[in-house]
Amino acid sequence: MRTKLIRQVYDWECHLFQIVNKHFDFKPLNTFFRTITHIGGATSMIGLALLLMLCIDRASLPLAYACALSLAISHIPVAITKKIYPRKRPYLQLKETKVLDNPLQDHSFPSGHTTAIFSFLAPIMIAVPVSILFLFPLAFLVGVSRIYLGLHYPTDVFAGMLLGIFSGIIGLQLFY
């Protein structure tokens, strides 16, 4: 029973993956997703955290610290999970997956980019609820970009989102 359910979820996510990834050759989407995916990358997220801490007013500094701490602690469960559950990336498993040249070689579960963007933005979305209107779609699009680019399954992205939000809550609790 459990194995059957796992297989059904995997089949469903492979189908969803292929629906998103099949548009890879559409130039405007390709440019958009290749650009937005970098927002969730380590360099962008660390740079944004530093910029926020340097440029924000004194009263909002605890929120900036919460974002930075959340980003930092979010990478611990990502690293551990990738070691415990060494899931191969979809471009290595699924035929006809479209992927960029020189794709990532590490394991796919969970999505580190998705975890990073959600961990950084979750404290802001919680502290300033109106920001959800534009920050959640941004974070969500980073997650979709990981599927579109052939690097992650939908459950990798979903797990990254949950880890990021959970890290954001912890960071917020400690600093804000």
C-alpha positions in Angstrom: 0.0 0.0 0.0 2.7 2.5 1.0 4.9 1.6 -2.0 1.9 2.0 -4.3 1.2 5.5 -2.9 4.9 6.5 -3.2 4.8 5.3 -6.8 1.6 7.3 -7.5 3.2 10.5 -6.0 6.3 10.0 -8.1 4.4 9.4 -11.3 2.3 12.5 -10.6 5.3 14.7 -9.9 7.1 13.4 -13.0 4.1 14.3 -15.1 4.0 17.8 -13.5 7.7 18.1 -14.0 7.4 17.3 -17.7 4.5 19.8 -18.1 6.7 22.6 -16.8 10.0 21.5 -18.3 8.6 20.9 -21.8 8.5 24.7 -22.4 12.3 25.0 -21.9 12.9 26.0 -25.5 10.5 29.0 -25.5 13.0 31.9 -25.5 11.1 34.4 -23.4 10.4 31.9 -20.6 13.9 30.5 -20.9 15.4 34.0 -20.4 13.0 34.8 -17.5 13.5 31.5 -15.6 17.3 31.5 -16.2 17.4 35.0 -14.7 15.0 34.5 -11.7 16.6 31.3 -10.6 19.8 33.2 -9.6 17.8 35.2 -7.0 17.7 32.0 -4.9 21.4 31.2 -5.3 23.9 31.5 -2.5 25.7 34.5 -3.9 22.5 36.5 -4.4 20.9 35.6 -1.1 24.1 36.3 1.0 24.6 39.6 -0.9 21.0 40.6 -0.3 21.2 39.7 3.4 24.4 41.8 3.8 22.8 44.7 1.8 19.7 44.6 3.9 21.7 44.7 7.2 23.8 47.6 6.0 21.0 49.7 4.4 18.0 49.2 6.6 17.0 51.6 9.4 17.9 50.8 13.0 14.3 50.0 14.0 14.1 47.3 11.3 17.5 45.8 11.9 16.2 42.9 14.0 14.1 41.8 11.0 17.2 42.0 8.8 19.0 39.8 11.3 16.1 37.4 11.4 16.3 37.1 7.6 20.1 36.5 7.7 19.9 33.9 10.5 17.1 32.1 8.8 19.1 31.9 5.6 22.1 30.6 7.4 20.3 27.9 9.4 18.2 26.8 6.4 21.3 25.3 4.8 21.9 22.8 7.6 18.8 20.7 7.0 19.3 21.0 3.2 22.9 19.6 3.5 21.9 16.9 5.9 18.9 15.8 3.8 20.9 15.7 0.6 23.3 13.3 2.3 20.6 11.1 3.8 18.4 11.1 0.8 20.6 11.1 -2.3 18.0 11.7 -4.9 19.3 12.0 -8.5 18.3 15.1 -10.4 15.4 14.7 -12.9 17.6 15.3 -15.9 19.6 12.2 -14.9 16.4 10.1 -14.4 13.8 11.2 -16.9 14.2 10.9 -20.7 13.8 14.0 -22.8 14.4 16.4 -19.9 15.7 19.7 -21.1 18.5 21.2 -19.1 21.2 23.8 -19.4 24.8 23.0 -20.2 26.9 22.0 -17.2 23.9 21.3 -14.8 24.4 20.8 -11.1 25.8 17.4 -10.1 24.8 17.2 -6.5 21.6 15.6 -5.2 18.2 17.2 -5.8 16.2 16.8 -2.6 15.4 19.4 -1.3 15.9 22.4 -3.6 18.5 24.7 -2.0 17.5 27.7 -4.1 13.9 27.4 -3.0 14.9 26.9 0.6 17.1 29.9 0.5 14.6 32.3 -1.0 11.8 31.2 1.3 14.0 31.3 4.4 15.1 34.8 3.6 11.7 36.2 2.7 9.5 34.3 5.2 10.4 36.6 8.1 9.5 39.6 6.1 6.2 38.1 4.9 5.3 37.2 8.5 6.3 40.5 10.0 4.8 42.6 7.1 1.8 40.6 5.9 1.1 42.9 2.9 4.5 41.9 1.5 3.1 38.4 0.8 1.4 39.9 -2.3 4.7 40.4 -4.1 7.3 38.3 -2.1 5.5 35.0 -2.2 5.0 35.0 -6.0 8.7 35.9 -6.4 9.8 33.0 -4.1 7.3 30.7 -5.8 8.8 31.6 -9.2 12.3 30.8 -8.1 10.9 27.3 -7.1 9.2 26.9 -10.5 12.4 27.9 -12.2 14.2 25.0 -10.7 11.7 22.6 -12.2 11.6 24.5 -15.5 15.4 24.3 -15.8 15.3 20.5 -15.3 17.1 20.5 -12.0 14.4 19.6 -9.4 11.2 17.6 -9.1 8.1 19.4 -7.7 8.6 17.6 -4.3 12.1 19.0 -4.1 10.7 22.5 -4.5 7.9 21.9 -2.1 10.2 20.5 0.6 12.5 23.5 0.1 9.6 25.8 0.5 8.6 24.2 3.8 12.2 24.1 5.1 12.6 27.8 4.2 9.4 28.9 5.9 10.2 26.9 9.0 13.7 28.4 9.1 12.1 31.8 8.7 9.8 31.3 11.6 12.8 30.3 13.8 14.9 33.3 12.7 11.9 35.6 13.4 11.4 34.0 16.8 15.0 34.6 17.8 15.5 38.1 16.5 12.2 39.9 16.1 
